[in-house]
Structures are given as C-alpha cells and as structure tokens.
Amino acid sequence: MATSTWQRWVWLPAVILTGGAASCVGNLGDGPGGDSTNQVTAPLVCDGSTIHPGDSPARRMTRFEYDNTVHELLGDTTSPSAQFPADEVSGIFDNQANTLVVSQLLAEGYMTASEGIAATAVKDLTKLVGCDPKASSEAKCGAQFIESFGKRAFRRPLDTDGRALLTGVFTQALATWDYPTAIRLVIQTALQSSRFIYRLEFGMPQPTAPGVVKLDDYEMASRLSYLLWGSMPDKTLMDAADVGELNTSAQISAQATRMLGDDRARGVIENFHEQWLGLSKLDTLDKDATAFPIFTPALKTTWHDETLAFVDDVVLDGAGDLGTLLSAPYTMMNADTAAFYGVSGGPKTSKFQHVDLDPKQRAGLLTQPSILALNAHVDQTSPVHRGKFVRERLLCEQISPPPANVKAVPPPVDPKATTRERFSQHSNDMACSPCHKLMDPIGFGFESYDAIGQFISTEAGKPVDDSGEIVGSKDADGKFHGAVELAARLATSEEVRSCVVTQWFNYGHGRTTTMEDSCTIQQLRTTFASAKYDVKALLIGLTQTDAFLYRKPVTVGQ
Amino acid sequence: MAKGRFMLNRRALLRGLAGAAIGLPLLEVMGPKAYAAPLPKRLVIFFTPDGTIPGAWVSGSETNFTLGPILQPLQAHKDDLIVLTGINNEAAHHGPGDDHQRGMETMLTGTELQTGPDKGGCDTCPAAGFAGGISIDQAIAQKIGNQTKLASMEFGVSVHEANSWSRMSFSAPGSPMPPVDDPKKAYTRIFGDFNADPAGAKRLAAERHLVLSSVMGDAKKLQGKLGAGDRAKLEQHLSSLDGINKHLDTMVTIGGDCSLPPALGDIGDVYDEANHEKVGQLQMDLMVQAMACDITRVASLQWTTSVGNTTFSQFGLSEGHHELSHHPTDDQTSQAALIKIDAFYAKQLAYLIAKMKTIHEGSGTMFDNTTILWCNELAVGNAHSHNDMRYLLAGSCGGAFKTGRYLDYKGDPHNNLLVSLCQAMDVPVDTFGNPAYCTGPLSGLTG
C-alpha cells in the first residue's frame, strides 16, 4: 500500500479536519500490487520525458463482457452469464483484474454455456462456416473456419499454439465423430480457452523506452473495444489492426471517437454508472408499504431505467458534460414515472422521453428517485446515507462505519419531530459528531425528498428545513439550501471532477491507481477540463495516456 | 438444463432404466453403496454471522453441562455435540481489513488477509482484499476430494454480495469459492447432468474430455510466457478445469439412500427474507443428498455474510441482524432478539443433523462419519471481538472426536481447531494458517 500522502497530492481530497474527523475518512486507494513492479514512491515529474504505464494485469471477462462478446461473436442472445457466479466486487466495481479468478463453479459455467452457444451456432453449419465440405473437403472447410473464427474468438490472428489447439480438437473430433461435431467442439474449445476468457498482453518485442513497450495492434484493438463497448473488436478495428493502423495516438483517438458514436457504447456508459451510483442495489430495496402506498417493486425498475436513460441522454445524446449530469433540470420520463413525479400531460408510454422539471425542485442525478430512495431507510429518509453517498461516490472518500458498541439505527419515526430534530444526537454526542458532521449536514440538504424521492414541502407539520453544509472538502465547503443548490456546487467542484476521473480510470483499467499513474491522472484531468468536462472526451482521453498506450514488458515468472 | 438432455425422475429410475450418471455414462442401480472400509468422512462448515451472545450457549462442566437458550433446539442431539468456548482467533487481530472482514476471511484460513481496495470500519487498518491463504475446507477437499465428483460444494443462503465481507472459503490465497445461493442452480449442478441415455452420457463425457484436456494443455503453454501474477491466475484456472476434467467419468451410484431428489418446484425469490428458512432447508436437503450419493465429502452452508443484516420479521423484529448486534449489552430487548436469531440457526443445524441421521451407512448413519463446525466471524457483535469465540462441533467424524462434551479452551489458538479438523478428516498436518498463531491440535478433542 502506498501511504495516503501521495494520494492527497494526486487526488486533491486533502481532507484537513480538526479533532478526530480525519480518522473518519480514507481515500480511494491503490489496490494490491499483483504483478506490481511499482517502485515509484515519490511524486512523478510529468513533463513527458518518461513513460509510466503502471501495471497491466490480465483481465478476465466480466459477465457483462462475456454476454456482449458471445453476442458479437456468434449472435447469442441468451445472456448465458446469468448462470455464472457473480463477479467479485472490489472497491465499487466488479471488473477489477486482481479480483477476478476462475473458480471451478465458474469453469463449469463456461463449459455449460459454451455447449449451449455452440449447439445453437452449428444449426446452420454452412452459413456459419462459409464453406461447403461437399464442394471442398471437411478438412479444408475446418481449417478455413479455424482461421477465421479463431481470429475473431481470440481477437488476433492465430499463432502456432492457438492454431494447434483448435486444429487438434477439430482433427480428433472429425476422426472420432463427424464434421458438425468437430466444428461444434472447435467453438466450445475457443470459448473455454484462456485466449478467449482473458485479455493476455505481451506488447511489442522491442521496447519503446527502458521497461516500456507499446501494445501490438491487436492488443490495442481489444483494449479499445473492451474499454468503450465491453465487447470484442468489430471488423473495422480488426481491419485497422491488420494493416497496422492502431499504432499512433491519433489513430487510436480516431477509433475511440468512432466507437463512442456507436450504439455499443451505451452498454459501457450504463454499466459504469450503474456501478458507480450503486443502482444494482435497487434489486433488494424495500420500502414501508404503509408509509409509501405508491411504492411497488416495478417502480424500482422504472427508477433504475430512468437514471440510465438520463445518463445515456446526457452523455451520448445531449450536452455530454459532468455538470449537466449533476445539475440538469430535466429527466427522462415515461408514463410510470410521470405519475410518480405528478406530471400531467407527460409521456403516455413506457418509452423514456426528455421532460423538463421544476428547476427549483430537481437537478440532475442527485435528485433522481433511484439515488434518493437507495440512500434512505424503509420508512424514513437518511441524511447519513445521502451524505455518505456524496462523500464516497462524488468526493471519492471512504467513510468509516460506526464503531461497534453503538446503536447504529435511525431514531424511530415520530410524527411530531422532523428528521433533523430526531438526528440531533449525532451532532450533540461527541462520539458520533466527528464523523457525522461530514455526512449529516450534507444529507439534511436533501430533506425536501422523502424516502422514495418525492418532493415534499412540509414535515411533521412544519415547513421542510433543507439547509445543509459541506465541511472538510477541498473546494466545495460552505452552507447551502436544498439539493438543487448542492448539485450546482458539486457540478463545478474540482474535487468532484477529479473523483470522476479516478472512478473512470479504475473502471476502465480494471485496477486502482498507484503513484505510477500520477502523470496519467494529471493528463486526464487536463483533458477533462479542456473539454469542459465532457464525459466522452474523458473516455477518449483515457485512450491517450501512458497507462493505455503502453505496458511493461512481461517478465516471465517462475 | 442444457438443451438436448433431460432429467430422469426418480420413478423412471426405480422402473429400472439403464441408469443415471452425472455427466457420464455410468451407473449401477443397486442397493446401498458398498464403500470399501473405512467409511468416508465428511466435513460441513455451517456459518452464521454477526457474533453471538456468549452467555446463552452453555453452562456446567465438561460432561455435565446444560445447553443455554441458543443451543436448546439441539437438545435432541446433545450427546453428539462438543460445545467449544474460550478459543481466540489471533489471525483476526492482524493485517488488513475491518473486524468483520478479518473475522470472516481468517475464520477458515487462519492467516491475515491480502491488501486490497476494500476499506471498512477500521480507521487504522489497511484496506483489504481477499484471504491470504487457503481455507480449511478447501485444504481438506484438495486432499480427499479426488475420490468424489466434486471436491467440495459451497451452498449459500442470501449471500448475494460478492466481496471481501462475503467470502469464507478460498481454494488459494485471493481465490474465493463463491457459494451457490439458488437451490435450483445447486440442483442443476449436482443432478442436472444425470442422463438417462448411457451412450449419450458417455459421448458427452468424451467430448468434454477432449475439449478440457486441449484447453488445459494450451493454457499450460501460455503460462510459460506470462509474468508471475498472471501465471498464478492461470494456475488457479487450470486447477478448476482439472477439477472438472478428472471427474467426468466418476461414477455415481444410485441406490440405497442415494436417490435423485425430485426437481424443485417454484421456490420464489431466494433473496426474499420470508424464504430464508425454506431456502436454507432446501440447500441442506441437497447437501445431504449429494453426500449420500458420495458426490462430495466437503461442503459449506453460509447463511448470509459477515455483517449479514437479515430482518427476522417472524419474531416481530424490525431491525436487521447486524443492526441488532451493535446494540449495547445492557439493551435487554436486542439481546433477547439476538438469542432468538441464533436459536433459529441452531434449529437449522438440528435439521441438518437430523437429516444426516436418516442416511444409512455401515451399521449406523452418515452423521456418524461427519463433523459439522458451526462458526461465526465474531465472538460478540457489539464488541467486534475475536477472542473467547463460540463454536460448535456436531458429529464425531468417524470417532475422531469424543462428543457429548463442553470444552472451555481458555485462550487456546483458533488455528489449533483448524488443525484438529484436518486430523479428524485424516489429513495429517501439525499446523494450519499462519504458524505464528498455531501450536498444534486442540488438546482433549479426541477424548
């Protein structure tokens, strides 16, 4: 573990607090080294003179990537990964390289899935193989299929061993059984091969600089496709790799720009935000039916879809910038959420459409019912959880849970007392207040939204007091009134922008940052700023860093 | 079910069709399985979360003891139990992670966690990743599992989460064994490949052999080109593939007390708290059946996760288990609630014991050859402590343990318990986990 000293330097959080509060907070740290040869212990000088790629551990496909890939490869539409065990979550993401291994349970899943996918794929054998064994020969058609399918499945032209793997299975299956079986088993073999399941990189043979190699064109094609589509390279990428045109930063940037204009980018944008915002926890969310008679399990799905539709609309189809994401006075609404928001004359179908909201009541992601309901209790709001969400997900801090020997449950609902009154113990009790002063005052600013995210103006017979305050941040400190004002402040906070850069780096590279990445991070922040915090520009920027363009040469391990 | 195969129901079997096998040709439909002596031993890990109320477990002396309110549901099996107190889990006091993470991932490994990005409720501890060593169930499975189709099976009840708070079983450092939460998926894994057509089963096994052997051969070649970290990752993968490949032909004999359970009907949402007990009991049914058929000899049942927060509304509770576990000891209401919750789990353990006692084996039952360890990531919830733990062993493991006793170990190392489990399962080791926290087997367990 690097100490937090450098992180403060790199990340800005610089939580400087008085009293015991500093111990409440950690920052998004670097993970285990894995293959790390990270020797960097002091801040880097980022003048472009030295390349610092950081570590590039082999990436195992996530379930999301598996389904996308078999869809692209063989047209599978069955989402076979639903039968796999869940991808282990590390930090907040489920795609972290050091955490993803293949347990026997998962290997069994790969085996069964490959059998189902292959059985479907060989139903129209001639179309699949593109070769008629009667006109040619089974051996020739097999060899042709192995070259073309093998290249797509392994995302690079077959090398000697890769060809031997598929040819060996084909030949033996043909001798033992028959041609359709041989083709089917080639597919099953490919789908269970390490060459398919992992992205294994070796880089170019000649170093670019001491201890640094470029990726080869096919490795770069896969880096691009999994970063931006969560899937295998398409034909355009493979063609570009074939002719050596995934080599320069400009070529890579041009491909990234093209790819973000493709519908396949939606999956990654949604997958990132789903995890960053914790939306999958809506699955198990429950609300008190007496307190909230309009709450139904179906509503949770609608909230979830609303947020993702909004993210898609802003990032891919709209203004594109983080500021809009965090403060736009509109949402994507369908007939179900129109009723929820109380909008008359709104959408009449299940399709989500842009609908402007009262800008005094709603502003971007933070005021969406998904996030408001997730960060609330079954029967009441939770200033603690809402404040914690802001600190952890938007400021990249980690807040310690309460100490063991305390009653860590919210005070019971009291129709005569407001939430703020009931939570006063946190600020009055010296054991609670050092940490809770970081969270509760932010959360109180959300008191205009009940536990299912509906806008309210009175509570316990009194007008809602939505005054709040941020303390201990780098550049967002100060009092505010209501989540709309809070959202506007966060939307222009450098600390929030840096946090989003970090989150995208961690997601995109499947690892947490180390000190070696400090120039990459600095470059990303500059890119993000000069693009007025456009998220697509940040994604393209991710492809232009040392961490993306280079790797360390493989040191064959013992 | 994979396409093109179908499940053989029990009636069809009993009609005397050619037989059923797990993904393979096989089998003999015949009388009770005739094991070569000695009979196989079984290990079950039974985990429940959030610490317990130590005073509600047991009182008295070694042979003259009374089960407290938590253990009351096990009264019928009292002679088969060893109640263990006073064991200290020293590994949980070191290394990265918060008290729950450390308790959970040292519980079966006896060693410190790896570092990682998961920061929990410990201000001064480095953030944690997964366990730093192999877990006891997996160490035993890797020694004795060669004889069965599956070296081990991990069952879960509402584990749901997949992170460093929710894994206890590890096949290697950093390699968690995810439990299966859905009994239907567990059923498919155990019995889904039973194939009524011996020729079809034989063919399927032959195809799988070809594919898996080829994939493994190629992966070994690739390994030689990789750096240490990626190489280790592939090594883990290879061992998973090997676990499948070497048992494609392992026969499963239907007969006696080994039968194909009927396919499970609609069991609803496995994560619905109202289904907590039902899902757990279905999982235990499957575990016992898998063991009766000698499909595996090592299994675990993990009820939720460390920090598990199940709301037991059937007891009129509105707060979750973890929330209740934080309340101060002088809060009588929450203490009573926690006793009820742990007594609920004791009742589930009694269900498992009773079920095992229905499986005939030799001149007794399968339970005679089994030991079940009931364990927890913490001693006391509101203290987050790892000293003076409460554990329970049920079953003598073929006479290895002398049951019907209460043993207070007065601070002996937790890792010694792990050594004792290995030795009882005929895996000869003198130390387990971090040797700094181990002095050999627990004294006096064997009688």
Interface residues (C-beta under 8 A of the other chain):
Chain A: M1 S23 C24 G26 L28 G29 D30 G31 P32 G34 D35 S36 P57 A58 R60 Q83 P85 A86 D87 E88 V89 S90 G91 D94 Q96 N98 T99 V101 V102 S103 Q104 L105 L106 A107 E108 M111 T112 S114 E115 G116 A119 D161 G162 A164 L165 G168 V169 Q172 A173 T176 T181 L185 Q188 T189 Q192 S193 S194 R195 I197 Y198 L200 F202 D283 T284 Q398 S400 P401 P402 P403 A404 N405 V406 K407 A408 V409 T512 V554 T555 V556 G557 Q558
Chain B: A2 K3 G4 D98 D99 Q114 T115 G116 P117 D118 K119 G120 G121 C122 D123 T124 P126 A127 G129 F130 L150 A151 E154 H160 E161 A162 N163 S164 R167 S171 G174 S175 P176 M177 P178 V180 K185 R189 A206 E207 R208 L210 V211 L212 S214 V215 G217 D218 A219 K221 L222 G224 K225 L226 G227 A228 G229 D230 R231 A232 K233 L234 Q236 H237 S239 S240 L241 G243 I244 Y271 E319 E323 H326 H327 P328 D331 G381 N382 A383 H384
